[in-house]
Structures are given as structure tokens and as C-alpha cells.
């Protein structure tokens, strides 16, 4: 986790789909927003490639916060790639100052908390806890 606070519209979803929307009229506009990402059934090398693609187009620029949900049912072991999905994401977000939390219960498995896309949320990440609340 990266400690901090942020507030903004909560948007996001499946990393693969978000990356595939880049360059289309449906591409995500992330400026001053809290972005959440999750994925299911991917390879670690593909998560790395998708994060590079998102970073290269500026998807992480000026975020209010980043919420990383579950990366479940991965098709290979982290030892096959040499690092876990969360470590891959940490590597690609090192230079940013927005708060980041990992393993938030948003995914394709349980527990899976309901959130309201497009609503304003506050994200607070401390050394002890994470809070994501509708503002």
C-alpha cells in the first residue's frame, strides 16, 4: 500500500478490458479520479504488458487514487514470471504520489464488495487500514 488520501469519481474494472479500450471512444478518462483494477484468468507477463500499455498512454497520470482488487485464477504461477501480480503493479506505479491499496475485495471471487461506478468516493490509505467510502 502507498499511504495517502484522495477523492474523486470511482471508475475502473477489468485491467484487460480497460487496456483494450485505449484509443477508442470508450477509453477511460482518469484525471482526478480513483481508478480500480482487477482481473481474472491472465498470465503474469500479460499483466506486465497491460500495465506498461496503461502507463505509456498516461492512464495513471493525475489519479486521485488507485484501488487494486483481486487478480484471481491466474494461468501461471508468480514463480514462472519471477514476481506476483501485485509486485508487477507496484513496479509500474512507483513514481506516482497518489494513494494505492492492494487486495481490496473487488474481484471475480469472494468477498466481492459492491461499489457504485461514477460516484464520488474518498480513499484513505494508512499503515493500519484502508477506507473507501462514498463521499
C-alpha positions as CSV (number, residue, x, y, z in Angstrom):
1,X,0.0,0.0,0.0
2,X,1.0,3.6,-0.6
3,X,-0.2,5.9,2.2
4,X,-2.3,8.9,1.4
5,X,-5.8,10.3,0.8
6,X,-7.7,11.1,-2.4
7,X,-11.2,11.9,-3.5
8,X,-12.8,11.6,-6.9
9,X,-15.2,9.7,-9.2
10,X,-14.6,5.9,-8.8
11,X,-14.1,4.3,-12.2
12,X,-12.5,1.1,-13.4
13,X,-12.9,-2.6,-13.8
14,X,-11.0,-5.4,-15.5
15,X,-7.5,-4.4,-16.4
16,X,-7.5,-6.3,-19.7
17,X,-10.7,-4.6,-20.9
18,X,-9.6,-1.2,-19.8
19,X,-6.3,-1.6,-21.7
20,X,-8.1,-2.8,-24.8
21,X,-10.3,0.3,-24.8
22,X,-7.3,2.6,-25.1
23,X,-7.5,4.6,-28.3
24,X,-11.3,4.0,-28.7
25,X,-14.1,6.4,-28.0
26,X,-14.8,4.3,-24.8
27,X,-11.3,4.9,-23.4
28,X,-11.2,5.8,-19.7
29,X,-10.6,9.4,-18.7
30,X,-8.8,9.1,-15.4
31,X,-7.7,12.6,-14.5
32,X,-8.5,13.3,-10.8
33,X,-10.4,10.0,-10.4
34,X,-10.0,7.0,-8.3
35,X,-9.2,4.0,-10.6
36,X,-9.9,0.4,-9.5
37,X,-8.4,-2.5,-11.3
38,X,-8.9,-6.3,-11.1
39,X,-8.5,-9.2,-13.5
40,X,-9.2,-12.9,-13.8
41,X,-7.5,-15.7,-15.8
42,X,-4.5,-13.8,-17.0
43,X,-0.8,-14.6,-17.3
44,X,1.7,-12.6,-15.2
45,X,3.5,-11.5,-18.4
46,X,0.3,-10.2,-19.8
47,X,-0.5,-8.2,-16.6
48,X,3.0,-6.6,-17.0
49,X,2.3,-5.8,-20.7
50,X,-1.1,-4.3,-19.9
51,X,0.4,-2.1,-17.1
52,X,3.1,-0.9,-19.5
53,X,0.4,0.0,-22.0
54,X,-1.7,1.8,-19.5
55,X,1.3,3.7,-18.1
56,X,2.5,4.7,-21.6
57,X,-0.8,6.3,-22.5
58,X,-0.9,8.3,-19.3
59,X,-3.8,6.4,-17.6
60,X,-2.1,6.8,-14.2
61,X,-1.3,10.5,-14.6
62,X,-3.1,12.8,-12.1
63,X,-5.1,10.0,-10.4
64,X,-6.7,10.7,-7.1
65,X,-6.1,7.1,-6.0
66,X,-5.6,3.6,-7.2
67,X,-7.5,0.6,-5.8
68,X,-6.2,-2.8,-6.7
69,X,-8.7,-5.6,-6.4
70,X,-8.2,-9.3,-6.8
71,X,-6.1,-10.8,-9.6
72,X,-7.7,-14.3,-9.5
73,X,-7.4,-17.6,-11.3
74,X,-4.1,-16.6,-12.9
75,X,-3.0,-19.0,-15.6
76,X,0.6,-19.3,-14.3
77,X,2.4,-19.2,-11.0
78,X,4.2,-16.0,-10.0
79,X,7.4,-18.0,-9.9
80,X,7.0,-18.6,-13.6
81,X,7.3,-14.8,-14.2
82,X,9.5,-14.1,-11.2
83,X,7.1,-11.8,-9.4
84,X,3.5,-11.6,-8.3
85,X,0.7,-9.6,-9.9
86,X,0.7,-7.1,-7.1
87,X,4.5,-6.7,-7.3
88,X,4.2,-6.1,-11.1
89,X,1.6,-3.3,-10.4
90,X,3.8,-1.8,-7.6
91,X,6.7,-1.7,-10.0
92,X,4.7,0.2,-12.6
93,X,3.3,2.7,-10.1
94,X,6.4,3.5,-8.1
95,X,6.9,7.1,-9.3
96,X,3.3,8.3,-8.6
97,X,2.2,10.1,-5.4
98,X,-1.4,9.1,-5.2
99,X,-2.6,6.6,-2.6
100,X,-2.7,2.9,-3.6
101,X,-4.2,-0.1,-1.9
102,X,-3.8,-3.7,-2.8
103,X,-6.0,-6.8,-2.4
104,X,-9.2,-4.7,-2.0
105,X,-12.3,-7.0,-2.1
106,X,-13.3,-6.2,-5.7
107,X,-12.8,-9.2,-8.0
108,X,-14.3,-12.2,-9.6
109,X,-14.3,-14.2,-6.4
110,X,-15.5,-13.7,-2.8
111,X,-15.5,-11.5,-0.9
112,X,-16.6,-9.1,-3.6
113,X,-18.0,-5.7,-2.3
114,X,-20.4,-3.7,-4.4
115,X,-19.3,-0.3,-5.5
116,X,-21.0,2.5,-7.4
117,X,-19.2,3.3,-10.6
118,X,-19.0,7.1,-11.4
119,X,-19.9,8.1,-7.8
120,X,-17.5,10.3,-5.8
121,X,-15.5,8.3,-3.2
122,X,-12.9,9.1,-0.7
123,X,-9.9,6.8,-0.4
124,X,-7.7,6.8,2.7
125,X,-4.8,4.5,3.0
126,X,-2.8,4.4,6.2
127,X,-0.3,1.9,7.6
128,X,-3.1,0.3,9.6
129,X,-6.1,0.4,7.3
130,X,-7.8,1.2,4.1
131,X,-11.0,3.1,3.8
132,X,-13.0,3.6,0.6
133,X,-16.2,5.5,1.3
134,X,-18.8,7.2,-0.8
135,X,-18.5,10.9,-0.4
